[in-house]
Amino acid sequence: MIAVVRTGGKQYKVAIDDIVRVERLPGEKGESVALTDVLLVTDEGGIKTGAAVEGVKVTGRILQQLRDKKILVFKRRRRKNYRRKQGHRQNLTELQITAIGA
């Protein structure tokens, strides 16, 4: 069974026992999280799609809360001596998908 879920403004294709890194979700390590914004589900009965598939949710267990590697944001204007350097580290949640269904 495969599902496509939307969280943090991004879409993720997940199956049971997959490990995915998503935008920070509230919760502590070991807690269960339900993702209700499901866009597509496949199973033995076929494929269900829609803006939000009714009555289906994906549950997962939080493995860890972490931060991604740093990216540099550098702004510059030629001939104006304008330079700005800034770093950014995104907060992430690592999930293990435990169930897909109603």
Secondary structure, DSSP 4 states (H G I P E B T S, - for coil): -EEEEEETTEEEEEETT-EEEEE--S--TT-EEEE--EEEEEETTEEEESSS-TT-EEEEEEEEEEEPPPEEEEEEETTTTEEEEEEE--EEEEEEEEEEE-
